[in-house]
Amino acid sequence: MLRDRMSCTLLVGGCAFGVALGSSALAAEADNGKTLANRWCSSCHVVDREQKLATDQAPPFASLAKVPAFDANKLAFLLLKPHPNMPTLSLSRAEIADIAEYIATQK
């Protein structure tokens, strides 16, 4: 029963995220995502193939993009929630969607 509630919560949360983003979810801009990723993410993650330095504690964006279950919308939803392995990001939902879309291009 608890598992069903959690699944429902995740489903509703994901739908709410999509609705909250509205058309910007469909119009996410990978180029802007690259710019944002270089600013916010590159100190820990390798965000593109030209980058030489990052920590070994954070997966490269290319590795994230190659995960079989990768989905830019799920990733964007995850980034909206603070989690212990990452610093709090001061990004809008549209900016997070752009970063997720950029990661999707790294396959």
MMTF fields as JSON, N, C-alpha, C and O atoms, coordinates in Angstrom:
{
  "mmtfVersion": "1.0.0",
  "mmtfProducer": "UNKNOWN",
  "numBonds": 427,
  "numAtoms": 428,
  "numGroups": 107,
  "numChains": 1,
  "numModels": 1,
  "chainsPerModel": [1],
  "groupsPerChain": [107],
  "chainIdList": ["A"],
  "bondAtomList": [4, 2, 8, 6, 12, 10, 16, 14, 20, 18, 24, 22, 28, 26, 32, 30, 36, 34, 40, 38, 44, 42, 48, 46, 52, 50, 56, 54, 60, 58, 64, 62, 68, 66, 72, 70, 76, 74, 80, 78, 84, 82, 88, 86, 92, 90, 96, 94, 100, 98, 104, 102, 108, 106, 112, 110, 116, 114, 120, 118, 124, 122, 128, 126, 132, 130, 136, 134, 140, 138, 144, 142, 148, 146, 152, 150, 156, 154, 160, 158, 164, 162, 168, 166, 172, 170, 176, 174, 180, 178, 184, 182, 188, 186, 192, 190, 196, 194, 200, 198, 204, 202, 208, 206, 212, 210, 216, 214, 220, 218, 224, 222, 228, 226, 232, 230, 236, 234, 240, 238, 244, 242, 248, 246, 252, 250, 256, 254, 260, 258, 264, 262, 268, 266, 272, 270, 276, 274, 280, 278, 284, 282, 288, 286, 292, 290, 296, 294, 300, 298, 304, 302, 308, 306, 312, 310, 316, 314, 320, 318, 324, 322, 328, 326, 332, 330, 336, 334, 340, 338, 344, 342, 348, 346, 352, 350, 356, 354, 360, 358, 364, 362, 368, 366, 372, 370, 376, 374, 380, 378, 384, 382, 388, 386, 392, 390, 396, 394, 400, 398, 404, 402, 408, 406, 412, 410, 416, 414, 420, 418, 424, 422],
  "bondOrderList": [1, 1, 1, 1, 1, 1, 1, 1, 1, 1, 1, 1, 1, 1, 1, 1, 1, 1, 1, 1, 1, 1, 1, 1, 1, 1, 1, 1, 1, 1, 1, 1, 1, 1, 1, 1, 1, 1, 1, 1, 1, 1, 1, 1, 1, 1, 1, 1, 1, 1, 1, 1, 1, 1, 1, 1, 1, 1, 1, 1, 1, 1, 1, 1, 1, 1, 1, 1, 1, 1, 1, 1, 1, 1, 1, 1, 1, 1, 1, 1, 1, 1, 1, 1, 1, 1, 1, 1, 1, 1, 1, 1, 1, 1, 1, 1, 1, 1, 1, 1, 1, 1, 1, 1, 1, 1],
  "groupList": [{"groupName": "MET", "atomNameList": ["N", "CA", "C", "O"], "elementList": ["N", "C", "C", "O"], "formalChargeList": [0, 0, 0, 0], "bondAtomList": [1, 0, 2, 1, 3, 2], "bondOrderList": [1, 1, 2], "singleLetterCode": "M", "chemCompType": "L-PEPTIDE LINKING"}, {"groupName": "LEU", "atomNameList": ["N", "CA", "C", "O"], "elementList": ["N", "C", "C", "O"], "formalChargeList": [0, 0, 0, 0], "bondAtomList": [1, 0, 2, 1, 3, 2], "bondOrderList": [1, 1, 2], "singleLetterCode": "L", "chemCompType": "L-PEPTIDE LINKING"}, {"groupName": "ARG", "atomNameList": ["N", "CA", "C", "O"], "elementList": ["N", "C", "C", "O"], "formalChargeList": [0, 0, 0, 0], "bondAtomList": [1, 0, 2, 1, 3, 2], "bondOrderList": [1, 1, 2], "singleLetterCode": "R", "chemCompType": "L-PEPTIDE LINKING"}, {"groupName": "ASP", "atomNameList": ["N", "CA", "C", "O"], "elementList": ["N", "C", "C", "O"], "formalChargeList": [0, 0, 0, 0], "bondAtomList": [1, 0, 2, 1, 3, 2], "bondOrderList": [1, 1, 2], "singleLetterCode": "D", "chemCompType": "L-PEPTIDE LINKING"}, {"groupName": "SER", "atomNameList": ["N", "CA", "C", "O"], "elementList": ["N", "C", "C", "O"], "formalChargeList": [0, 0, 0, 0], "bondAtomList": [1, 0, 2, 1, 3, 2], "bondOrderList": [1, 1, 2], "singleLetterCode": "S", "chemCompType": "L-PEPTIDE LINKING"}, {"groupName": "CYS", "atomNameList": ["N", "CA", "C", "O"], "elementList": ["N", "C", "C", "O"], "formalChargeList": [0, 0, 0, 0], "bondAtomList": [1, 0, 2, 1, 3, 2], "bondOrderList": [1, 1, 2], "singleLetterCode": "C", "chemCompType": "L-PEPTIDE LINKING"}, {"groupName": "THR", "atomNameList": ["N", "CA", "C", "O"], "elementList": ["N", "C", "C", "O"], "formalChargeList": [0, 0, 0, 0], "bondAtomList": [1, 0, 2, 1, 3, 2], "bondOrderList": [1, 1, 2], "singleLetterCode": "T", "chemCompType": "L-PEPTIDE LINKING"}, {"groupName": "VAL", "atomNameList": ["N", "CA", "C", "O"], "elementList": ["N", "C", "C", "O"], "formalChargeList": [0, 0, 0, 0], "bondAtomList": [1, 0, 2, 1, 3, 2], "bondOrderList": [1, 1, 2], "singleLetterCode": "V", "chemCompType": "L-PEPTIDE LINKING"}, {"groupName": "GLY", "atomNameList": ["N", "CA", "C", "O"], "elementList": ["N", "C", "C", "O"], "formalChargeList": [0, 0, 0, 0], "bondAtomList": [1, 0, 2, 1, 3, 2], "bondOrderList": [1, 1, 2], "singleLetterCode": "G", "chemCompType": "PEPTIDE LINKING"}, {"groupName": "ALA", "atomNameList": ["N", "CA", "C", "O"], "elementList": ["N", "C", "C", "O"], "formalChargeList": [0, 0, 0, 0], "bondAtomList": [1, 0, 2, 1, 3, 2], "bondOrderList": [1, 1, 2], "singleLetterCode": "A", "chemCompType": "L-PEPTIDE LINKING"}, {"groupName": "PHE", "atomNameList": ["N", "CA", "C", "O"], "elementList": ["N", "C", "C", "O"], "formalChargeList": [0, 0, 0, 0], "bondAtomList": [1, 0, 2, 1, 3, 2], "bondOrderList": [1, 1, 2], "singleLetterCode": "F", "chemCompType": "L-PEPTIDE LINKING"}, {"groupName": "GLU", "atomNameList": ["N", "CA", "C", "O"], "elementList": ["N", "C", "C", "O"], "formalChargeList": [0, 0, 0, 0], "bondAtomList": [1, 0, 2, 1, 3, 2], "bondOrderList": [1, 1, 2], "singleLetterCode": "E", "chemCompType": "L-PEPTIDE LINKING"}, {"groupName": "ASN", "atomNameList": ["N", "CA", "C", "O"], "elementList": ["N", "C", "C", "O"], "formalChargeList": [0, 0, 0, 0], "bondAtomList": [1, 0, 2, 1, 3, 2], "bondOrderList": [1, 1, 2], "singleLetterCode": "N", "chemCompType": "L-PEPTIDE LINKING"}, {"groupName": "LYS", "atomNameList": ["N", "CA", "C", "O"], "elementList": ["N", "C", "C", "O"], "formalChargeList": [0, 0, 0, 0], "bondAtomList": [1, 0, 2, 1, 3, 2], "bondOrderList": [1, 1, 2], "singleLetterCode": "K", "chemCompType": "L-PEPTIDE LINKING"}, {"groupName": "TRP", "atomNameList": ["N", "CA", "C", "O"], "elementList": ["N", "C", "C", "O"], "formalChargeList": [0, 0, 0, 0], "bondAtomList": [1, 0, 2, 1, 3, 2], "bondOrderList": [1, 1, 2], "singleLetterCode": "W", "chemCompType": "L-PEPTIDE LINKING"}, {"groupName": "HIS", "atomNameList": ["N", "CA", "C", "O"], "elementList": ["N", "C", "C", "O"], "formalChargeList": [0, 0, 0, 0], "bondAtomList": [1, 0, 2, 1, 3, 2], "bondOrderList": [1, 1, 2], "singleLetterCode": "H", "chemCompType": "L-PEPTIDE LINKING"}, {"groupName": "GLN", "atomNameList": ["N", "CA", "C", "O"], "elementList": ["N", "C", "C", "O"], "formalChargeList": [0, 0, 0, 0], "bondAtomList": [1, 0, 2, 1, 3, 2], "bondOrderList": [1, 1, 2], "singleLetterCode": "Q", "chemCompType": "L-PEPTIDE LINKING"}, {"groupName": "PRO", "atomNameList": ["N", "CA", "C", "O"], "elementList": ["N", "C", "C", "O"], "formalChargeList": [0, 0, 0, 0], "bondAtomList": [1, 0, 2, 1, 3, 2], "bondOrderList": [1, 1, 2], "singleLetterCode": "P", "chemCompType": "L-PEPTIDE LINKING"}, {"groupName": "ILE", "atomNameList": ["N", "CA", "C", "O"], "elementList": ["N", "C", "C", "O"], "formalChargeList": [0, 0, 0, 0], "bondAtomList": [1, 0, 2, 1, 3, 2], "bondOrderList": [1, 1, 2], "singleLetterCode": "I", "chemCompType": "L-PEPTIDE LINKING"}, {"groupName": "TYR", "atomNameList": ["N", "CA", "C", "O"], "elementList": ["N", "C", "C", "O"], "formalChargeList": [0, 0, 0, 0], "bondAtomList": [1, 0, 2, 1, 3, 2], "bondOrderList": [1, 1, 2], "singleLetterCode": "Y", "chemCompType": "L-PEPTIDE LINKING"}],
  "groupTypeList": [0, 1, 2, 3, 2, 0, 4, 5, 6, 1, 1, 7, 8, 8, 5, 9, 10, 8, 7, 9, 1, 8, 4, 4, 9, 1, 9, 9, 11, 9, 3, 12, 8, 13, 6, 1, 9, 12, 2, 14, 5, 4, 4, 5, 15, 7, 7, 3, 2, 11, 16, 13, 1, 9, 6, 3, 16, 9, 17, 17, 10, 9, 4, 1, 9, 13, 7, 17, 9, 10, 3, 9, 12, 13, 1, 9, 10, 1, 1, 1, 13, 17, 15, 17, 12, 0, 17, 6, 1, 4, 1, 4, 2, 9, 11, 18, 9, 3, 18, 9, 11, 19, 18, 9, 6, 16, 13],
  "groupIdList": [1, 2, 3, 4, 5, 6, 7, 8, 9, 10, 11, 12, 13, 14, 15, 16, 17, 18, 19, 20, 21, 22, 23, 24, 25, 26, 27, 28, 29, 30, 31, 32, 33, 34, 35, 36, 37, 38, 39, 40, 41, 42, 43, 44, 45, 46, 47, 48, 49, 50, 51, 52, 53, 54, 55, 56, 57, 58, 59, 60, 61, 62, 63, 64, 65, 66, 67, 68, 69, 70, 71, 72, 73, 74, 75, 76, 77, 78, 79, 80, 81, 82, 83, 84, 85, 86, 87, 88, 89, 90, 91, 92, 93, 94, 95, 96, 97, 98, 99, 100, 101, 102, 103, 104, 105, 106, 107],
  "secStructList": [7, 2, 2, 2, 2, 2, 2, 2, 2, 2, 2, 2, 2, 2, 2, 2, 2, 2, 2, 2, 2, 6, 2, 2, 2, 2, 6, 7, 7, 2, 2, 2, 2, 2, 2, 2, 2, 2, 2, 2, 6, 6, 6, 6, 1, 7, 7, 1, 6, 6, 7, 7, 7, 7, 7, 1, 1, 1, 7, 7, 2, 2, 2, 2, 2, 2, 1, 6, 6, 7, 7, 2, 2, 2, 2, 2, 2, 2, 2, 2, 1, 7, 7, 6, 6, 1, 7, 7, 7, 7, 7, 7, 2, 2, 2, 2, 2, 2, 2, 2, 2, 2, 2, 2, 6, 6, 7],
  "xCoordList": [0.821, 0.0, 0.872, 0.628, 1.888, 2.782, 3.501, 3.664, 3.928, 4.613, 3.705, 4.159, 2.416, 1.465, 1.322, 1.239, 1.294, 1.197, 2.439, 2.352, 3.605, 4.841, 4.873, 5.269, 4.466, 4.426, 3.481, 3.78, 2.324, 1.335, 1.894, 1.711, 2.579, 3.172, 4.196, 4.22, 5.047, 6.051, 5.397, 5.832, 4.354, 3.656, 3.003, 3.129, 2.307, 1.647, 2.688, 2.511, 3.781, 4.842, 5.442, 5.689, 5.682, 6.232, 5.286, 5.712, 3.993, 2.992, 2.928, 2.842, 2.969, 2.925, 4.138, 4.038, 5.298, 6.498, 6.312, 6.641, 5.783, 5.551, 4.568, 4.76, 3.513, 2.526, 3.148, 2.911, 3.95, 4.567, 5.507, 5.595, 6.207, 7.097, 6.334, 6.811, 5.162, 4.355, 5.105, 5.756, 5.021, 5.656, 7.169, 7.838, 7.743, 9.197, 9.795, 10.953, 9.015, 9.507, 9.693, 10.621, 8.82, 8.922, 9.964, 10.525, 10.219, 11.117, 12.433, 13.067, 12.842, 14.103, 15.23, 15.235, 16.171, 17.256, 18.578, 19.133, 19.076, 20.321, 21.508, 22.412, 21.524, 22.643, 22.71, 23.789, 21.561, 21.531, 21.904, 22.582, 21.466, 21.823, 23.321, 23.857, 24.005, 25.464, 26.118, 27.03, 25.655, 26.189, 25.98, 26.895, 24.77, 24.461, 25.28, 25.782, 25.417, 26.18, 27.645, 28.255, 28.2, 29.582, 29.722, 30.744, 28.729, 28.769, 28.515, 29.24, 27.494, 27.027, 27.547, 27.646, 27.878, 28.116, 29.552, 29.962, 30.319, 31.629, 32.688, 33.736, 32.457, 33.452, 33.434, 34.415, 32.327, 32.221, 32.081, 32.714, 31.263, 30.975, 31.78, 32.065, 32.144, 32.645, 31.391, 30.586, 31.228, 29.996, 30.1, 29.08, 31.328, 31.494, 32.841, 33.692, 33.016, 34.199, 35.51, 36.573, 35.462, 36.665, 37.164, 38.324, 36.295, 36.663, 37.671, 37.509, 38.702, 39.77, 39.711, 40.133, 39.202, 39.216, 37.808, 36.925, 37.628, 36.404, 36.707, 37.786, 35.778, 36.006, 35.703, 35.009, 36.222, 35.899, 34.661, 34.294, 34.027, 32.85, 31.543, 30.496, 31.59, 30.379, 30.498, 31.538, 29.457, 29.543, 29.59, 28.956, 30.335, 30.33, 28.93, 28.18, 28.59, 27.276, 27.069, 25.956, 28.121, 27.984, 27.564, 26.773, 28.077, 27.682, 26.223, 25.497, 25.797, 24.389, 23.478, 22.446, 23.854, 23.016, 22.908, 21.917, 23.903, 23.916, 23.189, 23.037, 22.741, 21.979, 20.697, 19.98, 20.394, 19.229, 17.916, 17.088, 17.718, 16.467, 16.537, 15.657, 17.594, 17.729, 16.527, 16.073, 16.037, 14.924, 15.152, 15.264, 15.22, 15.503, 14.476, 14.832, 13.212, 12.178, 12.37, 12.207, 12.715, 12.959, 14.165, 14.15, 15.21, 16.397, 16.073, 16.497, 15.332, 14.956, 14.164, 14.391, 13.248, 12.458, 13.377, 13.204, 14.347, 15.293, 16.09, 16.311, 16.516, 17.326, 16.555, 17.161, 15.233, 14.435, 14.462, 14.242, 14.736, 14.78, 16.221, 17.083, 16.5, 17.865, 18.187, 17.325, 19.407, 19.834, 21.279, 22.025, 21.67, 22.928, 24.198, 25.17, 24.231, 25.47, 25.724, 26.803, 24.747, 24.9, 24.599, 23.79, 25.255, 24.923, 23.538, 23.028, 22.953, 21.684, 21.932, 22.809, 21.157, 21.31, 20.256, 19.091, 20.665, 19.726, 19.342, 19.727, 18.577, 18.183, 16.669, 15.983, 16.161, 14.726, 14.383, 15.27, 13.113, 12.68, 13.073, 13.467, 12.969, 13.348, 14.844, 15.253, 15.663, 17.105, 17.454, 18.322, 16.774, 17.004, 16.603, 17.303, 15.485, 15.06, 16.096, 16.354, 16.691, 17.726, 18.959, 19.529, 19.373, 20.526, 20.215, 21.045, 19.035, 18.648, 18.634, 19.064, 18.149, 18.129, 19.55, 19.834, 20.451, 21.845, 22.465, 23.168, 22.204, 22.742, 22.265, 23.023, 21.024, 20.471, 21.248, 21.287, 21.864, 22.636, 23.984, 24.666, 24.391, 25.73, 25.808, 26.844, 24.749, 24.763, 25.799, 25.983],
  "yCoordList": [-1.188, 0.0, 1.262, 2.191, 1.285, 2.428, 2.599, 3.719, 1.492, 1.551, 2.141, 2.93, 1.764, 2.316, 3.826, 4.571, 4.274, 5.718, 6.441, 7.526, 5.83, 6.459, 6.537, 7.563, 5.484, 5.491, 6.558, 7.279, 6.652, 7.664, 9.063, 9.952, 9.256, 10.56, 10.933, 12.072, 9.981, 10.255, 10.569, 11.475, 9.825, 10.054, 11.431, 12.179, 11.757, 13.063, 14.177, 15.208, 13.96, 14.965, 15.187, 16.327, 14.101, 14.222, 14.94, 15.759, 14.639, 15.327, 16.794, 17.654, 17.084, 18.477, 19.232, 20.4, 18.554, 19.192, 19.549, 20.658, 18.605, 18.853, 19.986, 20.819, 20.018, 21.089, 22.411, 23.437, 22.393, 23.626, 24.212, 25.431, 23.347, 23.843, 24.295, 25.137, 23.743, 24.107, 23.875, 22.844, 24.818, 24.647, 24.691, 24.218, 25.251, 25.292, 23.888, 23.683, 22.916, 21.545, 21.021, 20.257, 21.428, 21.009, 21.821, 21.362, 23.019, 23.917, 24.102, 25.152, 23.088, 23.188, 23.424, 22.859, 24.252, 24.638, 24.052, 24.471, 23.091, 22.418, 23.387, 23.245, 24.363, 25.314, 26.125, 26.329, 26.584, 27.299, 26.357, 26.762, 25.103, 24.11, 23.901, 23.727, 23.917, 23.77, 24.943, 24.755, 26.136, 27.328, 27.24, 27.506, 26.865, 26.744, 25.626, 25.788, 24.502, 23.372, 23.753, 23.374, 24.49, 24.936, 25.85, 25.81, 26.659, 27.572, 26.852, 27.074, 25.993, 25.418, 24.019, 23.642, 23.245, 21.811, 21.366, 20.313, 22.152, 21.691, 21.581, 20.98, 22.134, 21.964, 20.532, 20.08, 19.822, 18.437, 17.439, 16.384, 17.765, 16.863, 17.258, 18.437, 16.268, 16.558, 16.81, 15.902, 18.049, 18.398, 18.278, 18.203, 18.258, 18.019, 17.349, 17.283, 16.865, 16.063, 16.852, 16.251, 18.145, 18.965, 19.231, 19.594, 19.053, 19.336, 18.309, 17.11, 18.779, 17.894, 17.601, 16.525, 18.522, 18.356, 18.329, 19.082, 17.456, 17.385, 16.461, 15.872, 16.323, 15.39, 13.976, 13.778, 13.016, 11.632, 11.168, 9.995, 12.072, 11.754, 11.947, 11.469, 12.63, 12.939, 12.343, 12.485, 11.686, 11.059, 12.1, 13.151, 11.802, 12.685, 12.725, 11.752, 13.836, 13.967, 12.903, 12.403, 12.549, 11.52, 10.191, 9.461, 9.866, 8.625, 8.674, 7.688, 9.823, 9.971, 9.791, 9.126, 10.375, 10.322, 8.909, 8.578, 8.08, 6.721, 5.7, 4.546, 6.109, 5.191, 4.84, 5.736, 3.533, 3.122, 3.802, 4.088, 4.06, 4.668, 6.203, 6.851, 6.789, 8.248, 8.916, 8.533, 9.91, 10.708, 12.134, 12.371, 13.074, 14.463, 15.015, 15.776, 14.645, 15.144, 14.6, 15.337, 13.316, 12.741, 13.395, 13.684, 13.626, 14.268, 15.683, 16.098, 16.411, 17.774, 17.764, 18.611, 16.827, 16.715, 16.413, 16.989, 15.521, 15.193, 16.422, 16.635, 17.223, 18.399, 19.467, 20.32, 19.435, 20.402, 20.124, 21.025, 18.859, 18.475, 18.495, 17.886, 19.171, 19.106, 17.676, 16.988, 17.233, 15.936, 16.036, 16.906, 15.156, 15.332, 15.362, 15.996, 14.721, 14.664, 15.922, 16.085, 16.799, 17.991, 19.244, 19.215, 20.339, 21.602, 22.08, 21.65, 22.957, 23.547, 24.447, 25.311, 24.238, 25.024, 26.125, 25.888, 27.31, 28.414, 28.559, 29.517, 27.59, 27.57, 27.539, 26.973, 28.149, 28.101, 26.738, 25.984, 26.439, 25.178, 25.137, 24.089, 26.259, 26.299, 26.048, 25.355, 26.605, 26.386, 24.92, 24.35, 24.322, 22.906, 22.053, 21.103, 22.388, 21.653, 21.8, 20.846, 22.984, 23.197, 22.336, 21.75, 22.255, 21.423, 19.957, 19.246, 19.511, 18.12, 17.842, 16.775, 18.786, 18.611, 18.548, 17.766, 19.378, 19.322, 17.964, 17.387, 17.458, 16.149, 15.088, 14.193, 15.193, 14.221, 14.231, 13.214, 15.351, 15.424, 14.75, 14.577, 14.365, 13.806, 12.294, 11.686, 11.694, 10.248, 9.95, 8.791],
  "zCoordList": [0.0, 0.0, 0.0, -0.769, 0.868, 0.922, -0.41, -0.893, -0.999, -2.287, -3.362, -4.191, -3.354, -4.324, -4.134, -5.111, -2.881, -2.619, -3.106, -3.68, -2.871, -3.318, -4.836, -5.389, -5.517, -6.98, -7.481, -8.433, -6.823, -7.205, -6.978, -7.808, -5.846, -5.551, -6.604, -7.071, -6.987, -8.019, -9.352, -10.063, -9.696, -10.951, -10.962, -11.931, -9.882, -9.792, -9.783, -10.431, -9.037, -9.004, -10.375, -10.77, -11.11, -12.459, -13.388, -14.203, -13.275, -14.094, -13.73, -14.606, -12.437, -11.992, -12.506, -12.881, -12.523, -13.045, -14.509, -14.931, -15.286, -16.707, -16.928, -17.813, -16.123, -16.232, -15.817, -16.454, -14.744, -14.265, -15.306, -15.456, -16.023, -17.063, -18.293, -19.053, -18.486, -19.64, -20.927, -21.094, -21.832, -23.13, -23.05, -23.968, -21.964, -21.879, -21.77, -22.133, -21.271, -21.226, -22.638, -22.908, -23.53, -24.918, -25.664, -26.659, -25.184, -25.88, -25.122, -25.226, -24.363, -23.643, -24.639, -25.732, -24.254, -25.145, -24.684, -23.668, -25.43, -25.083, -25.089, -24.266, -25.991, -26.033, -24.749, -24.193, -24.279, -23.008, -21.872, -20.927, -21.956, -20.955, -20.855, -19.76, -22.002, -22.005, -21.285, -20.48, -21.573, -20.911, -19.399, -18.619, -18.998, -17.574, -16.929, -15.817, -17.616, -17.079, -16.878, -15.878, -17.813, -17.647, -16.44, -15.754, -16.172, -15.034, -13.711, -12.741, -13.66, -12.401, -12.112, -10.945, -13.117, -12.923, -13.164, -12.676, -13.908, -14.382, -13.299, -13.538, -12.124, -11.064, -10.523, -9.933, -10.723, -10.257, -11.414, -11.401, -12.4, -13.524, -14.753, -14.967, -15.558, -16.899, -17.732, -17.94, -18.209, -18.91, -20.423, -21.109, -20.954, -22.386, -22.64, -21.753, -23.834, -24.155, -24.096, -23.939, -24.214, -24.187, -22.766, -22.575, -21.772, -20.386, -19.89, -20.117, -19.219, -18.758, -17.262, -16.839, -16.451, -15.006, -14.412, -14.823, -13.448, -12.647, -11.481, -11.426, -10.551, -9.451, -9.926, -10.923, -9.215, -9.54, -8.766, -8.832, -8.045, -7.247, -8.016, -7.579, -9.139, -9.907, -11.308, -11.951, -11.783, -13.11, -14.233, -14.14, -15.278, -16.455, -17.071, -16.985, -17.682, -18.314, -19.383, -19.545, -20.116, -21.159, -20.544, -21.142, -19.364, -18.689, -18.26, -18.391, -17.747, -17.359, -18.56, -18.469, -19.676, -20.875, -21.434, -22.085, -21.192, -21.741, -20.874, -21.274, -19.696, -18.846, -19.593, -20.04, -19.738, -20.53, -20.133, -20.998, -18.863, -18.411, -18.376, -17.81, -18.986, -18.938, -19.58, -20.658, -18.897, -19.403, -18.919, -17.716, -19.837, -19.477, -18.495, -17.596, -18.653, -17.732, -16.328, -15.356, -16.201, -14.876, -14.217, -13.021, -15.007, -14.473, -14.005, -12.927, -14.807, -14.433, -13.131, -12.267, -12.978, -11.751, -10.565, -9.49, -10.748, -9.695, -9.264, -8.072, -10.224, -9.91, -9.152, -8.506, -9.219, -8.46, -6.967, -6.158, -6.597, -5.192, -4.716, -5.35, -3.629, -3.088, -2.649, -2.103, -2.881, -2.402, -1.924, -2.373, -1.022, -0.291, -1.126, -0.716, -2.251, -3.027, -3.851, -4.42, -3.918, -4.745, -3.93, -3.002, -4.286, -3.615, -4.066, -5.1, -3.291, -3.691, -4.893, -4.866, -5.937, -7.161, -7.192, -6.876, -7.569, -7.702, -9.166, -9.836, -9.646, -11.049, -11.163, -10.313, -12.212, -12.481, -13.083, -13.483, -13.141, -13.765, -15.238, -15.749, -15.91, -17.328, -17.498, -18.43, -16.608, -16.687, -16.415, -17.075, -15.444, -15.157, -16.354, -16.704, -16.978, -18.178, -19.289, -20.024, -19.418, -20.431, -20.143, -21.063, -18.881, -18.525, -18.821, -19.388, -18.443, -18.705, -20.202, -20.64, -20.981, -22.444, -22.992, -23.899, -22.438, -22.864, -22.544, -23.373, -21.345, -20.972, -21.966, -22.338, -22.385, -23.35, -24.665, -25.358, -25.018, -26.272, -26.156, -27.166, -24.963, -24.744, -24.966, -24.697, -25.444, -25.714, -26.702, -27.074]
}
